[in-house]
Structures are given as C-alpha cells and as structure tokens.
C-alpha cells in the first residue's frame, strides 16, 4: 500500500508524489543498479514477480527505501512531528517507523532532525 498523501498534513504533502514510479527508478539508480526497463513498462503484478531478480531487492524493500527517504526529507524540511511524518509516510506505528529509520539511517528520526537542522 502506498502512502495516503491526501490524509497527510498540508505541510507534509510532497510535490513529487505523482512520480512514485520515477522516484523508485531513481532509488534503484542511486543504489548501483540500472533502472530496469520492466519497472517502467510492466504492470504491478508482473513487476512483483520480476523485480527481485532484476534489482536484487524485493519490491517491498524498494518501497521501504522510498518511504524512509521521503520521511527524511520531511524531517529536514517541515515542522511536522515524528508521529505525523511516520503516519504520512505510510507506517502504521511510530515504533516501527523509528526502528526502520534507525536501521536505514543509523540514527533515530528525532536525532536525524536535530543533526540535519
């Protein structure tokens, strides 16, 4: 499930959300993988079966990366609380968001905001 941008606070709504597929392609390019042609041309059901072989990561992991990068952007650029950003990024609980964020960035969301400000 992609994040529900419509329910996010106005200050947290990204201008680039309609380009989720392009953002996923950009993420794969920066991770050292070539953006697969399949990502741009296949349906969701076909992508899910082909992506792990093409990208070396699961579609779910690709989505987590996108959500975490989006959350990091919001932490740097908005005054939204960590809870608001967690829910706007598509996480169901703040502890799960904090755990995934720390695994990805090596620091908690609050510390990231403090250090990046």
PyMOL CGO cylinders between C-alpha atoms (Angstrom):
from pymol import cmd
from pymol.cgo import CYLINDER

trace = [
    CYLINDER, 0.00, 0.00, 0.00, 1.39, 3.39, -0.99, 0.3, 1, 1, 1, 1, 1, 1,
    CYLINDER, 1.39, 3.39, -0.99, 1.22, 6.23, 1.46, 0.3, 1, 1, 1, 1, 1, 1,
    CYLINDER, 1.22, 6.23, 1.46, -2.01, 8.16, 1.60, 0.3, 1, 1, 1, 1, 1, 1,
    CYLINDER, -2.01, 8.16, 1.60, -0.82, 11.64, 0.76, 0.3, 1, 1, 1, 1, 1, 1,
    CYLINDER, -0.82, 11.64, 0.76, -4.33, 13.11, 0.86, 0.3, 1, 1, 1, 1, 1, 1,
    CYLINDER, -4.33, 13.11, 0.86, -4.55, 12.48, 4.60, 0.3, 1, 1, 1, 1, 1, 1,
    CYLINDER, -4.55, 12.48, 4.60, -1.10, 13.94, 5.32, 0.3, 1, 1, 1, 1, 1, 1,
    CYLINDER, -1.10, 13.94, 5.32, -0.88, 17.42, 6.84, 0.3, 1, 1, 1, 1, 1, 1,
    CYLINDER, -0.88, 17.42, 6.84, -0.59, 20.04, 4.09, 0.3, 1, 1, 1, 1, 1, 1,
    CYLINDER, -0.59, 20.04, 4.09, 2.99, 20.89, 5.07, 0.3, 1, 1, 1, 1, 1, 1,
    CYLINDER, 2.99, 20.89, 5.07, 3.97, 17.24, 4.60, 0.3, 1, 1, 1, 1, 1, 1,
    CYLINDER, 3.97, 17.24, 4.60, 2.47, 16.69, 1.16, 0.3, 1, 1, 1, 1, 1, 1,
    CYLINDER, 2.47, 16.69, 1.16, 5.31, 16.26, -1.32, 0.3, 1, 1, 1, 1, 1, 1,
    CYLINDER, 5.31, 16.26, -1.32, 5.10, 17.84, -4.73, 0.3, 1, 1, 1, 1, 1, 1,
    CYLINDER, 5.10, 17.84, -4.73, 6.68, 14.74, -6.27, 0.3, 1, 1, 1, 1, 1, 1,
    CYLINDER, 6.68, 14.74, -6.27, 4.22, 12.06, -5.08, 0.3, 1, 1, 1, 1, 1, 1,
    CYLINDER, 4.22, 12.06, -5.08, 2.61, 11.54, -8.53, 0.3, 1, 1, 1, 1, 1, 1,
    CYLINDER, 2.61, 11.54, -8.53, 6.01, 10.39, -9.78, 0.3, 1, 1, 1, 1, 1, 1,
    CYLINDER, 6.01, 10.39, -9.78, 6.35, 7.45, -7.38, 0.3, 1, 1, 1, 1, 1, 1,
    CYLINDER, 6.35, 7.45, -7.38, 7.43, 5.13, -10.20, 0.3, 1, 1, 1, 1, 1, 1,
    CYLINDER, 7.43, 5.13, -10.20, 10.09, 7.63, -11.31, 0.3, 1, 1, 1, 1, 1, 1,
    CYLINDER, 10.09, 7.63, -11.31, 11.26, 8.01, -7.70, 0.3, 1, 1, 1, 1, 1, 1,
    CYLINDER, 11.26, 8.01, -7.70, 11.60, 4.22, -7.43, 0.3, 1, 1, 1, 1, 1, 1,
    CYLINDER, 11.60, 4.22, -7.43, 13.63, 4.22, -10.64, 0.3, 1, 1, 1, 1, 1, 1,
    CYLINDER, 13.63, 4.22, -10.64, 15.84, 6.96, -9.20, 0.3, 1, 1, 1, 1, 1, 1,
    CYLINDER, 15.84, 6.96, -9.20, 16.35, 4.99, -5.98, 0.3, 1, 1, 1, 1, 1, 1,
    CYLINDER, 16.35, 4.99, -5.98, 17.46, 1.94, -7.92, 0.3, 1, 1, 1, 1, 1, 1,
    CYLINDER, 17.46, 1.94, -7.92, 19.86, 4.03, -9.99, 0.3, 1, 1, 1, 1, 1, 1,
    CYLINDER, 19.86, 4.03, -9.99, 21.49, 5.55, -6.90, 0.3, 1, 1, 1, 1, 1, 1,
    CYLINDER, 21.49, 5.55, -6.90, 21.80, 2.11, -5.29, 0.3, 1, 1, 1, 1, 1, 1,
    CYLINDER, 21.80, 2.11, -5.29, 24.16, 0.98, -8.04, 0.3, 1, 1, 1, 1, 1, 1,
    CYLINDER, 24.16, 0.98, -8.04, 21.58, -0.89, -10.11, 0.3, 1, 1, 1, 1, 1, 1,
    CYLINDER, 21.58, -0.89, -10.11, 20.44, 0.10, -13.56, 0.3, 1, 1, 1, 1, 1, 1,
    CYLINDER, 20.44, 0.10, -13.56, 16.79, 1.17, -13.58, 0.3, 1, 1, 1, 1, 1, 1,
    CYLINDER, 16.79, 1.17, -13.58, 15.08, -1.82, -15.18, 0.3, 1, 1, 1, 1, 1, 1,
    CYLINDER, 15.08, -1.82, -15.18, 13.01, -1.30, -18.28, 0.3, 1, 1, 1, 1, 1, 1,
    CYLINDER, 13.01, -1.30, -18.28, 10.47, -3.64, -16.70, 0.3, 1, 1, 1, 1, 1, 1,
    CYLINDER, 10.47, -3.64, -16.70, 9.80, -1.13, -13.92, 0.3, 1, 1, 1, 1, 1, 1,
    CYLINDER, 9.80, -1.13, -13.92, 8.67, 1.46, -16.42, 0.3, 1, 1, 1, 1, 1, 1,
    CYLINDER, 8.67, 1.46, -16.42, 6.66, -0.81, -18.71, 0.3, 1, 1, 1, 1, 1, 1,
    CYLINDER, 6.66, -0.81, -18.71, 5.06, -3.70, -16.81, 0.3, 1, 1, 1, 1, 1, 1,
    CYLINDER, 5.06, -3.70, -16.81, 2.00, -3.97, -14.64, 0.3, 1, 1, 1, 1, 1, 1,
    CYLINDER, 2.00, -3.97, -14.64, 2.19, -4.20, -10.86, 0.3, 1, 1, 1, 1, 1, 1,
    CYLINDER, 2.19, -4.20, -10.86, 1.61, -7.95, -10.81, 0.3, 1, 1, 1, 1, 1, 1,
    CYLINDER, 1.61, -7.95, -10.81, 4.35, -8.53, -13.38, 0.3, 1, 1, 1, 1, 1, 1,
    CYLINDER, 4.35, -8.53, -13.38, 6.72, -6.17, -11.59, 0.3, 1, 1, 1, 1, 1, 1,
    CYLINDER, 6.72, -6.17, -11.59, 6.32, -8.02, -8.31, 0.3, 1, 1, 1, 1, 1, 1,
    CYLINDER, 6.32, -8.02, -8.31, 7.41, -11.29, -9.90, 0.3, 1, 1, 1, 1, 1, 1,
    CYLINDER, 7.41, -11.29, -9.90, 10.32, -9.81, -11.89, 0.3, 1, 1, 1, 1, 1, 1,
    CYLINDER, 10.32, -9.81, -11.89, 11.78, -7.10, -9.65, 0.3, 1, 1, 1, 1, 1, 1,
    CYLINDER, 11.78, -7.10, -9.65, 13.64, -9.25, -7.13, 0.3, 1, 1, 1, 1, 1, 1,
    CYLINDER, 13.64, -9.25, -7.13, 15.68, -10.81, -9.92, 0.3, 1, 1, 1, 1, 1, 1,
    CYLINDER, 15.68, -10.81, -9.92, 16.30, -7.52, -11.71, 0.3, 1, 1, 1, 1, 1, 1,
    CYLINDER, 16.30, -7.52, -11.71, 17.01, -5.22, -8.76, 0.3, 1, 1, 1, 1, 1, 1,
    CYLINDER, 17.01, -5.22, -8.76, 18.48, -7.56, -6.21, 0.3, 1, 1, 1, 1, 1, 1,
    CYLINDER, 18.48, -7.56, -6.21, 15.95, -6.27, -3.66, 0.3, 1, 1, 1, 1, 1, 1,
    CYLINDER, 15.95, -6.27, -3.66, 12.29, -7.02, -3.14, 0.3, 1, 1, 1, 1, 1, 1,
    CYLINDER, 12.29, -7.02, -3.14, 9.59, -4.57, -4.20, 0.3, 1, 1, 1, 1, 1, 1,
    CYLINDER, 9.59, -4.57, -4.20, 8.68, -4.23, -0.52, 0.3, 1, 1, 1, 1, 1, 1,
    CYLINDER, 8.68, -4.23, -0.52, 12.25, -3.21, 0.35, 0.3, 1, 1, 1, 1, 1, 1,
    CYLINDER, 12.25, -3.21, 0.35, 12.21, -0.70, -2.51, 0.3, 1, 1, 1, 1, 1, 1,
    CYLINDER, 12.21, -0.70, -2.51, 9.01, 0.80, -1.09, 0.3, 1, 1, 1, 1, 1, 1,
    CYLINDER, 9.01, 0.80, -1.09, 10.52, 0.99, 2.43, 0.3, 1, 1, 1, 1, 1, 1,
    CYLINDER, 10.52, 0.99, 2.43, 13.51, 2.85, 1.00, 0.3, 1, 1, 1, 1, 1, 1,
    CYLINDER, 13.51, 2.85, 1.00, 11.27, 5.31, -0.80, 0.3, 1, 1, 1, 1, 1, 1,
    CYLINDER, 11.27, 5.31, -0.80, 9.15, 5.92, 2.32, 0.3, 1, 1, 1, 1, 1, 1,
    CYLINDER, 9.15, 5.92, 2.32, 12.20, 6.39, 4.54, 0.3, 1, 1, 1, 1, 1, 1,
    CYLINDER, 12.20, 6.39, 4.54, 13.84, 8.84, 2.13, 0.3, 1, 1, 1, 1, 1, 1,
    CYLINDER, 13.84, 8.84, 2.13, 10.60, 10.76, 1.90, 0.3, 1, 1, 1, 1, 1, 1,
    CYLINDER, 10.60, 10.76, 1.90, 10.36, 10.83, 5.71, 0.3, 1, 1, 1, 1, 1, 1,
    CYLINDER, 10.36, 10.83, 5.71, 13.96, 12.07, 5.97, 0.3, 1, 1, 1, 1, 1, 1,
    CYLINDER, 13.96, 12.07, 5.97, 13.10, 14.88, 3.55, 0.3, 1, 1, 1, 1, 1, 1,
    CYLINDER, 13.10, 14.88, 3.55, 10.08, 15.85, 5.66, 0.3, 1, 1, 1, 1, 1, 1,
    CYLINDER, 10.08, 15.85, 5.66, 12.15, 15.74, 8.85, 0.3, 1, 1, 1, 1, 1, 1,
    CYLINDER, 12.15, 15.74, 8.85, 14.61, 18.21, 7.29, 0.3, 1, 1, 1, 1, 1, 1,
    CYLINDER, 14.61, 18.21, 7.29, 12.11, 20.48, 5.57, 0.3, 1, 1, 1, 1, 1, 1,
    CYLINDER, 12.11, 20.48, 5.57, 8.98, 20.63, 7.78, 0.3, 1, 1, 1, 1, 1, 1,
    CYLINDER, 8.98, 20.63, 7.78, 8.00, 21.17, 11.39, 0.3, 1, 1, 1, 1, 1, 1,
    CYLINDER, 8.00, 21.17, 11.39, 5.73, 18.10, 11.45, 0.3, 1, 1, 1, 1, 1, 1,
    CYLINDER, 5.73, 18.10, 11.45, 6.09, 15.85, 14.46, 0.3, 1, 1, 1, 1, 1, 1,
    CYLINDER, 6.09, 15.85, 14.46, 7.82, 12.50, 14.13, 0.3, 1, 1, 1, 1, 1, 1,
    CYLINDER, 7.82, 12.50, 14.13, 4.41, 10.85, 14.60, 0.3, 1, 1, 1, 1, 1, 1,
    CYLINDER, 4.41, 10.85, 14.60, 2.81, 12.89, 11.80, 0.3, 1, 1, 1, 1, 1, 1,
    CYLINDER, 2.81, 12.89, 11.80, 5.70, 12.10, 9.48, 0.3, 1, 1, 1, 1, 1, 1,
    CYLINDER, 5.70, 12.10, 9.48, 5.61, 8.40, 10.38, 0.3, 1, 1, 1, 1, 1, 1,
    CYLINDER, 5.61, 8.40, 10.38, 1.91, 8.11, 9.55, 0.3, 1, 1, 1, 1, 1, 1,
    CYLINDER, 1.91, 8.11, 9.55, 2.17, 10.32, 6.44, 0.3, 1, 1, 1, 1, 1, 1,
    CYLINDER, 2.17, 10.32, 6.44, 5.00, 8.08, 5.20, 0.3, 1, 1, 1, 1, 1, 1,
    CYLINDER, 5.00, 8.08, 5.20, 2.76, 5.04, 5.39, 0.3, 1, 1, 1, 1, 1, 1,
    CYLINDER, 2.76, 5.04, 5.39, 3.91, 3.46, 8.64, 0.3, 1, 1, 1, 1, 1, 1,
    CYLINDER, 3.91, 3.46, 8.64, 1.18, 2.12, 10.90, 0.3, 1, 1, 1, 1, 1, 1,
    CYLINDER, 1.18, 2.12, 10.90, 3.04, 2.67, 14.17, 0.3, 1, 1, 1, 1, 1, 1,
    CYLINDER, 3.04, 2.67, 14.17, 5.68, 5.13, 15.34, 0.3, 1, 1, 1, 1, 1, 1,
    CYLINDER, 5.68, 5.13, 15.34, 7.89, 2.44, 16.92, 0.3, 1, 1, 1, 1, 1, 1,
    CYLINDER, 7.89, 2.44, 16.92, 8.00, 0.53, 13.61, 0.3, 1, 1, 1, 1, 1, 1,
    CYLINDER, 8.00, 0.53, 13.61, 8.88, 3.74, 11.77, 0.3, 1, 1, 1, 1, 1, 1,
    CYLINDER, 8.88, 3.74, 11.77, 11.61, 4.57, 14.30, 0.3, 1, 1, 1, 1, 1, 1,
    CYLINDER, 11.61, 4.57, 14.30, 13.09, 1.07, 14.09, 0.3, 1, 1, 1, 1, 1, 1,
    CYLINDER, 13.09, 1.07, 14.09, 13.16, 1.05, 10.26, 0.3, 1, 1, 1, 1, 1, 1,
    CYLINDER, 13.16, 1.05, 10.26, 14.51, 4.62, 10.15, 0.3, 1, 1, 1, 1, 1, 1,
    CYLINDER, 14.51, 4.62, 10.15, 17.33, 3.75, 12.55, 0.3, 1, 1, 1, 1, 1, 1,
    CYLINDER, 17.33, 3.75, 12.55, 18.20, 0.61, 10.56, 0.3, 1, 1, 1, 1, 1, 1,
    CYLINDER, 18.20, 0.61, 10.56, 18.36, 2.65, 7.34, 0.3, 1, 1, 1, 1, 1, 1,
    CYLINDER, 18.36, 2.65, 7.34, 20.00, 5.89, 8.52, 0.3, 1, 1, 1, 1, 1, 1,
    CYLINDER, 20.00, 5.89, 8.52, 21.82, 4.73, 11.66, 0.3, 1, 1, 1, 1, 1, 1,
    CYLINDER, 21.82, 4.73, 11.66, 20.05, 7.23, 13.91, 0.3, 1, 1, 1, 1, 1, 1,
    CYLINDER, 20.05, 7.23, 13.91, 16.58, 7.91, 15.26, 0.3, 1, 1, 1, 1, 1, 1,
    CYLINDER, 16.58, 7.91, 15.26, 14.25, 10.31, 13.43, 0.3, 1, 1, 1, 1, 1, 1,
    CYLINDER, 14.25, 10.31, 13.43, 14.50, 12.88, 16.26, 0.3, 1, 1, 1, 1, 1, 1,
    CYLINDER, 14.50, 12.88, 16.26, 18.31, 12.76, 16.26, 0.3, 1, 1, 1, 1, 1, 1,
    CYLINDER, 18.31, 12.76, 16.26, 18.34, 12.96, 12.45, 0.3, 1, 1, 1, 1, 1, 1,
    CYLINDER, 18.34, 12.96, 12.45, 16.22, 16.11, 12.55, 0.3, 1, 1, 1, 1, 1, 1,
    CYLINDER, 16.22, 16.11, 12.55, 18.41, 17.67, 15.24, 0.3, 1, 1, 1, 1, 1, 1,
    CYLINDER, 18.41, 17.67, 15.24, 21.66, 16.84, 13.39, 0.3, 1, 1, 1, 1, 1, 1,
    CYLINDER, 21.66, 16.84, 13.39, 20.40, 17.88, 9.93, 0.3, 1, 1, 1, 1, 1, 1,
    CYLINDER, 20.40, 17.88, 9.93, 18.82, 21.17, 11.03, 0.3, 1, 1, 1, 1, 1, 1,
]
cmd.load_cgo(trace, "trace")
